[in-house]
Each structure stands twice: as structure tokens, then as C-alpha cells.
Amino acid sequence: MRIGILGGTGPEGKGLAVRWAWAGEEVLIGSRDAGRAQQSAQEVLALCPGGKVRGALNSEVAQQGEIVVVAVPYQGHKETLTALRPALAGKILVDVVAPLAFSRGRAKALPVPEGSVAQQAQAVVPEARVVSAFHTISAHDLLTPPSPIECDVLVCADDAEAKKVVMALAEKIPGVRAVDANGLECSRYVEELVALLLNINRVYRGSRSMVRIVGLAGASSARP
Ligand SMILES: NC(=O)c1ccc[n+]([C@@H]2O[C@H](COP(=O)([O-])OP(=O)(O)OC[C@H]3O[C@@H](n4cnc5c(N)ncnc54)[C@H](OP(=O)(O)O)[C@@H]3O)[C@@H](O)[C@H]2O)c1
């Protein structure tokens, strides 16, 4: 599977790239600047020698990716997707973006007119199969392969088949369990949770808090 990552030069995009490259997937690191994309691809390859990784402009990544991840800051989300709409039509579009602002070191979840960033993505690219995922996994931990990351990844989508594909992609990361967190409408709760986790990390200095859902019955698609 060829996975393209828009904004793949940031820690979250690079971290996901490293983990999927370790799992043998082909990864395209996207950027607004071809040089930065290539530099980031080299950094990913340093963590995953022999991986199938290369850098390219976001436009090429959107075109060539079979699955495309958007990993840019909220402030650039709408503009990025609007420009790439034709290339993203019909594709699984994985949204990892949390709508955050910071004030005096504290994170705050911003209101999104569509309800959530994932719903914003669906509104901007109605032809894409939007899946919300990976918000609560720490980039720092992603960048330390192959150590397992013992956490859940909460996955929201209205397209059941696309959701299944992304849940399987999440579970390619050792230690991760994918949890079906219902439709895109539920993405707002996951996105807002990121602000809470960051504020918890401020209290417990040096932490990288993530989530584990307990009490799940019959979670056959997820790891025990
Ligand atoms: N960091 C984490 O632990 C973490 C965890 C879960 C989810 N997330 C989410 O993942 C996303 C990426 O996080 P990150 O920490 O990797 O972010 P980041 O480093 O701030 O941004 C990622 C990349 O986005 C591009 N970018 C920056 N501003 C942009 C704009 N206005 N328009 C288009 N592209 C822009 C930049 O790439 P180029 O300049 O090369 O184009 C940058 O390297 C965020 O939305 C965040 O909420 C982060």
C-alpha cells in the first residue's frame, strides 16, 4: 500500500512514516517544499534503513498516495485540502489534525464550524473517504521504532470499509490496538481529548500520556 503523508515533515507525519516503513509499506513524505520533503525522507530512512520512503511535494503525494494522511497544523488544514481536492477524490483520507491553540503553555481545543476537523475535511473534499485517527498517539513515541507503543488509537469514520483499512494500518504499529470510535461525528471528542492529554502532560512533567479504553466487550476487530 502506498501511503502519502501531507505535512509529513512534522514530527507526527514523520513518526507515522517511520512506523509504516518498518511494517514494509511504501511511504511518500509530503511538504510544501520539495527539499524539505527529501530531507525528512532521509531522516525517516535513518530510522528505518532500507525502507520504501521518499519525499515529494504535497501535490504529488496526494496524487500518488493510495491512502493519504493529512498531518498539517489545524491553521493550514482547510487550505491544504482545498488545493488538493481533485487528487484526493475517491481516496481514503486519514485526518490526524487536532484544532488546538496554546495560551500561557496550556492547550485549548478550538471550535470547528463543521463540528470537528475530520468533518471539515469531509466538507472540503466530499468525494474522499475521510477517517479520523491517530490523534492521541505521541509523535515522540512513534519516532522510536521498533519499540511498542502500548495505547489505543481511536478511529472514527462513516465509511465502514475505509475505517477497517485504517484500523488495520494502526495495528501495524507494535503495541497499538485500534478501537472503533463510531462515526465522524464522534471525532470532535477525540480531537478535544488531545488538549486534555497535553494539559495532563504539563502537570506530570516529562509525560507523554495516551489512552487505553477499558471495559470493551466483543472487540473482535481489536487486539485484546
Ligand atoms: N505532534 C504530535 O505528537 C501529534 C500527535 C497527534 C496528532 N498531531 C496532529 O498532527 C498534526 C501535525 O502535527 P506536527 O506536530 O507534526 O505539526 P507541525 O510540525 O507543526 O506541522 C507539520 C508540517 O505541516 C506543514 N505546515 C505547517 N504549517 C502549514 C500550513 N499553514 N499549511 C500547510 N502546511 C503547513 C509543515 O511542513 P512543510 O513546511 O514541510 O510543508 C510542517 O512540517 C497536527 O495537526 C497535530 O494536531 C500531532
The ligand as an SDF file (V2000), in Angstrom:
LIG
                    3D

 48 52  0  0  0  0  0  0  0  0999 V2000
    2.9560   16.0840   17.4730 N   0  0  0  0  0  0  0  0  0  0  0  0
    2.1750   15.1690   17.9890 C   0  0  0  0  0  0  0  0  0  0  0  0
    2.5530   14.4480   18.9670 O   0  0  0  0  0  0  0  0  0  0  0  0
    0.8010   14.9160   17.4220 C   0  0  0  0  0  0  0  0  0  0  0  0
    0.0740   13.8080   17.8550 C   0  0  0  0  0  0  0  0  0  0  0  0
   -1.1780   13.5470   17.2810 C   0  0  0  0  0  0  0  0  0  0  0  0
   -1.7000   14.4140   16.3190 C   0  0  0  0  0  0  0  0  0  0  0  0
   -0.9800   15.5020   15.9420 N   0  0  0  0  0  0  0  0  0  0  0  0
   -1.5700   16.3820   14.9130 C   0  0  0  0  0  0  0  0  0  0  0  0
   -0.8360   16.1450   13.7350 O   0  0  0  0  0  0  0  0  0  0  0  0
   -0.6720   17.3500   13.0060 C   0  0  0  0  0  0  0  0  0  0  0  0
    0.8000   17.5160   12.7330 C   0  0  0  0  0  0  0  0  0  0  0  0
    1.4840   17.6430   13.9570 O   0  0  0  0  0  0  0  0  0  0  0  0
    3.0180   18.0480   13.9900 P   0  0  0  0  0  0  0  0  0  0  0  0
    3.4040   18.2080   15.3980 O   0  0  0  0  0  0  0  0  0  0  0  0
    3.7800   17.1400   13.0920 O   0  0  0  0  0  0  0  0  0  0  0  0
    2.8590   19.5100   13.3120 O   0  0  0  0  0  0  0  0  0  0  0  0
    3.8770   20.5700   12.6990 P   0  0  0  0  0  0  0  0  0  0  0  0
    5.2680   20.0830   12.8440 O   0  0  0  0  0  0  0  0  0  0  0  0
    3.5350   21.8940   13.2750 O   0  0  0  0  0  0  0  0  0  0  0  0
    3.4190   20.6110   11.1800 O   0  0  0  0  0  0  0  0  0  0  0  0
    3.6050   19.5430   10.2900 C   0  0  0  0  0  0  0  0  0  0  0  0
    4.0020   20.0660    8.9170 C   0  0  0  0  0  0  0  0  0  0  0  0
    2.9020   20.8010    8.3620 O   0  0  0  0  0  0  0  0  0  0  0  0
    3.4050   21.7650    7.4250 C   0  0  0  0  0  0  0  0  0  0  0  0
    2.7460   23.0390    7.6800 N   0  0  0  0  0  0  0  0  0  0  0  0
    2.9910   23.9210    8.6810 C   0  0  0  0  0  0  0  0  0  0  0  0
    2.1550   24.9760    8.5950 N   0  0  0  0  0  0  0  0  0  0  0  0
    1.3790   24.7540    7.5000 C   0  0  0  0  0  0  0  0  0  0  0  0
    0.3450   25.4870    6.8600 C   0  0  0  0  0  0  0  0  0  0  0  0
   -0.0980   26.6680    7.3470 N   0  0  0  0  0  0  0  0  0  0  0  0
   -0.2300   24.9600    5.7520 N   0  0  0  0  0  0  0  0  0  0  0  0
    0.1970   23.7720    5.2550 C   0  0  0  0  0  0  0  0  0  0  0  0
    1.1900   23.0330    5.7960 N   0  0  0  0  0  0  0  0  0  0  0  0
    1.7630   23.5240    6.9080 C   0  0  0  0  0  0  0  0  0  0  0  0
    4.9170   21.8530    7.6440 C   0  0  0  0  0  0  0  0  0  0  0  0
    5.5160   21.1560    6.5640 O   0  0  0  0  0  0  0  0  0  0  0  0
    6.1880   21.8950    5.3020 P   0  0  0  0  0  0  0  0  0  0  0  0
    6.6280   23.2540    5.7780 O   0  0  0  0  0  0  0  0  0  0  0  0
    7.3290   20.9940    5.0170 O   0  0  0  0  0  0  0  0  0  0  0  0
    5.1370   21.9260    4.2590 O   0  0  0  0  0  0  0  0  0  0  0  0
    5.1460   21.0750    8.9180 C   0  0  0  0  0  0  0  0  0  0  0  0
    6.3930   20.3990    8.9520 O   0  0  0  0  0  0  0  0  0  0  0  0
   -1.2560   18.4830   13.8500 C   0  0  0  0  0  0  0  0  0  0  0  0
   -2.4900   18.8810   13.3270 O   0  0  0  0  0  0  0  0  0  0  0  0
   -1.4350   17.8680   15.2310 C   0  0  0  0  0  0  0  0  0  0  0  0
   -2.6060   18.3470   15.8670 O   0  0  0  0  0  0  0  0  0  0  0  0
    0.2570   15.7690   16.4580 C   0  0  0  0  0  0  0  0  0  0  0  0
  1  2  1  0
  2  3  2  0
  2  4  1  0
  4  5  1  0
  4 48  2  0
  5  6  2  0
  6  7  1  0
  7  8  2  0
  8  9  1  0
  8 48  1  0
  9 10  1  0
  9 46  1  0
 10 11  1  0
 11 12  1  0
 11 44  1  0
 12 13  1  0
 13 14  1  0
 14 15  2  0
 14 16  1  0
 14 17  1  0
 17 18  1  0
 18 19  2  0
 18 20  1  0
 18 21  1  0
 21 22  1  0
 22 23  1  0
 23 24  1  0
 23 42  1  0
 24 25  1  0
 25 26  1  0
 25 36  1  0
 26 27  1  0
 26 35  1  0
 27 28  2  0
 28 29  1  0
 29 30  1  0
 29 35  2  0
 30 31  1  0
 30 32  2  0
 32 33  1  0
 33 34  2  0
 34 35  1  0
 36 37  1  0
 36 42  1  0
 37 38  1  0
 38 39  2  0
 38 40  1  0
 38 41  1  0
 42 43  1  0
 44 45  1  0
 44 46  1  0
 46 47  1  0
M  CHG  2   8   1  16  -1
M  END
$$$$
